[in-house]
Structures are given as C-alpha cells and as structure tokens.
Amino acid sequence: MTDWRERITVPRAPFIPPVVWVDDAATGGFSAVSRDDDHVRWHELVEADEPIITQVDDGRTPPGATGLRPSSSCSKPSLVADMLDALDVRLGHRVLEIGGGTGWNAAELATRVGPRGQIVSIEVDPDVAAAERQALRTGGYDVVVITADGLAGHAREAPYDRVIGTAAVRAIPRAWIDQAHPRGVIVTPWGTDYCNGTLLRLDVHDDGSASGRCGTNLAFMRVRGQRRDYLEPGDDELRGADRTTTARSIPEFFEMIAYSRAAFAIGLRVPRCYLTVEELAPDHRRIELHDVSSRSWARVDLLRRNEIFEVHQIGPRRLWEEVDAAYGWWLDSGRPAPDRFGLTVAENGDHSAWLDEPGEASWPLPVAAP
Ligand SMILES: C[S@@+](CC[C@H](N)C(=O)[O-])C[C@H]1O[C@@H](n2cnc3c(N)ncnc32)[C@H](O)[C@@H]1O
C-alpha cells in the first residue's frame, strides 16, 4: 500500500497542537503528551499512520488530569487520503468541510482545489476553531474557517461542489444536501447508535434527494448534537428486570458486536439502540443495549465457561430480541458486508437503507433525534 506521505502533500506537524492525548492503560482514560516535555514521543505520534487526539472532554480537562472522551483529533492519514479519493475533489471546486479540527484536511483540500477553488471549514469548538484558523493562516492556506454548528452547513457560501464531514453523523443534515450543487457529492462517516460506522458517499440529485453506498469501515468521533447516551439502571430497576436466556454461542455474539461483520447491519435494522461492550475480566464481557428515549435497556453477561447466557431486559422495548432478530435477518441475507448497504435521503429528508441496489430491499430509518 502506498505510504500516506505520497497521497497527502501537506505536512502534518505544523497543524498538531503542542499538547496531544494518548490512551493511558493505567487509568483507562487519556493522558497528555507535551511536545516540550517529550519531543520524541510527540513526533512519533505525528509521523504514525494513526489518528492523534488533540482535545478531550470538549476542552474541559487540562493536561495533567485524565481525559475521559476524545472530542477533537487529527484523523488517521491513510483514512484522510481514502476520504479525499472518495470525494473526488478537482481544481476550482468549492468545498464545505464539517469538523475543521486541526485544519490539516482543510489545508490539503485547499491545495487540491487550487487558487480558483474555495474551502469553507466549520468547527463547532471555539478554541479548536481559533487554533485551526491560526495554523491555516501561518501555513498560507486560503480557507474560510467558521465557528458554528456544522449540522446547519454554511448557506452564505453555497452551493458547494463537494461536502465532506469529518465527524460521524447518524442522519444526513438536510442543509448539507440543500447547500450542495445538484450532481454534487457528499462524503461523511455515517453510523447508527449501535455501530459506528462506514464511509458513506452520496450523490446529490436534481430533485433534492441523495443516494449512495457505504464503503470502508471506520469509527469516527460523533458530531456534537448527535452523540449517544446510555442508561445505568439502579438496583430496584435491575431487580424488576425481565430475565430470559439465550443459547447464542460466543462466536455468534462476537459477530453481533464486530462492526466489520453483523453489527453494521444490526444497527441499520434496530434504530435507537446504543451498544456498549465492557471487558470486566479476561473471560467476562458485558454487552448492554440502551434506548434512552424509551428507557429500554438490556444486558447479557458473556462468561466463557457458560453455554447458556442470562438476558436482563427493562422498558417497553425488548432490545435484545430486536437485536437477535436483526442478526437472524443478516444470517438469512447471506451475511452481507457493510459495503453492500446504501442510503437514500428523499427530498423530504426521509432516510431509507437498502441492500445491494436502491429500491430493492429497502427499509426506513428514523432520522429525528431521540
Ligand atoms: C475528527 S475531528 C476532525 C479532523 C479534522 N478534519 C482534521 O483535519 O484535523 C472532528 C471535529 O469535528 C468537530 N465537530 C464536532 N461536532 C461538530 C459540529 N456539530 N459542527 C462542526 N464541527 C463539529 C469536533 O470539534 C472536532 O474538531
């Protein structure tokens, strides 16, 4: 495979902030690496074909403390290159980027569209946007950086030949389609509550609809405004939970939670169902399903020594049964990989997923936030 440095011309280091964050096995969270204190480690991170976490907890956690959740990053270089290939950016294009982050991707876009093109990069976090603006200015890249919620797009500079999301969405914002040229292209990480996700490439049609196929598997941080939430039932609720059993095997469970296999399809079949998996011990994984909007929840504890597993369920939805049925559907459909699925967004914003061809086996997806 070609090295990412041959696919992306803009150097990465000038866009990476002096403090970045790395997985910390000791705490289970993220700890800061400072360029001034650990020059070697910082440079290793910049050179690796890996994402670099540049902010945690929306900027609320200072260096020295433990970060809980990445909230901004510089994406994995080879994936950035794949996304730009899918976007098919040409000289002179006008491009809207949602999720400006470090500005590295925006700089590469500016290089690809040339002086007659235009890049508008929207970043929701004011501090991240200020650093992005500064890095682009210092590098001499002509990019308009807007501090705003990118789900609304940026109508003032529309229409755009290309729209690229660099944070995952569950639903395609109407504004992105409305602000794209008819016959424009939208590329974005797209996932469900259950599974995050795939690289979706949509063609925008003259009638205001858009459709396209899923591609590479990926896990991107989610846009603010489409993040997920989970339930932690109290002891009383747990005591009142329905208890059943399942004879699904451990390999079947792994297919159900591995996004390269059944999980992507399950997410498309079971809306509003957030999957969490916790490793409690080397032989004990806990799978939980959460729908905060209806206060429905399910838990299965996978213990390697068992063959029958207990299922706890709470609330009006029977989330385990929905997921189990969706897994059965995936098996019956010949175990389709994520790239056999696609999405159509109708003119009125309705989303439908399909298998193999638009309109063949299709089903509606809910788009309203829970
Ligand atoms: C994976 S990073 C983007 C990587 C970036 N393109 C780069 O080259 O460094 C995702 C970014 O999306 C931003 N973001 C999240 N929700 C957003 C929203 N609703 N509108 C605009 N930006 C958003 C985050 O603050 C974060 O900086």
The ligand as a MOL file (V3000), in Angstrom:
LIG
                    3D

  0  0  0     0  0            999 V3000
M  V30 BEGIN CTAB
M  V30 COUNTS 27 29 0 0 0
M  V30 BEGIN ATOM
M  V30 1 C -12.1100 14.0200 13.7560 0
M  V30 2 S -12.0610 15.7140 14.1290 0 CHG=1
M  V30 3 C -11.7730 16.4620 12.5640 0
M  V30 4 C -10.4510 16.2480 11.9320 0
M  V30 5 C -10.0500 17.3980 11.0340 0
M  V30 6 N -10.7480 17.4250 9.7940 0
M  V30 7 C -8.5460 17.4890 10.8640 0
M  V30 8 O -8.0610 17.5090 9.7450 0
M  V30 9 O -7.8630 17.5900 11.8670 0 CHG=-1
M  V30 10 C -13.7790 16.1300 14.3330 0
M  V30 11 C -14.0160 17.5900 14.6070 0
M  V30 12 O -15.3980 17.8460 14.4450 0
M  V30 13 C -15.7510 18.8550 15.3480 0
M  V30 14 N -17.2190 18.8470 15.4830 0
M  V30 15 C -17.9900 18.0250 16.2380 0
M  V30 16 N -19.2790 18.3250 16.0870 0
M  V30 17 C -19.3450 19.3530 15.2120 0
M  V30 18 C -20.4110 20.1060 14.6790 0
M  V30 19 N -21.6840 19.8450 15.0190 0
M  V30 20 N -20.1150 21.0980 13.8050 0
M  V30 21 C -18.8230 21.3710 13.4630 0
M  V30 22 N -17.7730 20.6940 13.9660 0
M  V30 23 C -18.0240 19.6910 14.8120 0
M  V30 24 C -15.0000 18.4870 16.6070 0
M  V30 25 O -14.8940 19.5890 17.4960 0
M  V30 26 C -13.6790 18.0230 16.0230 0
M  V30 27 O -12.7580 19.0740 15.9900 0
M  V30 END ATOM
M  V30 BEGIN BOND
M  V30 1 1 1 2
M  V30 2 1 2 3
M  V30 3 1 2 10
M  V30 4 1 3 4
M  V30 5 1 4 5
M  V30 6 1 5 6
M  V30 7 1 5 7
M  V30 8 2 7 8
M  V30 9 1 7 9
M  V30 10 1 10 11
M  V30 11 1 11 12
M  V30 12 1 11 26
M  V30 13 1 12 13
M  V30 14 1 13 14
M  V30 15 1 13 24
M  V30 16 1 14 15
M  V30 17 1 14 23
M  V30 18 2 15 16
M  V30 19 1 16 17
M  V30 20 1 17 18
M  V30 21 2 17 23
M  V30 22 1 18 19
M  V30 23 2 18 20
M  V30 24 1 20 21
M  V30 25 2 21 22
M  V30 26 1 22 23
M  V30 27 1 24 25
M  V30 28 1 24 26
M  V30 29 1 26 27
M  V30 END BOND
M  V30 END CTAB
M  END
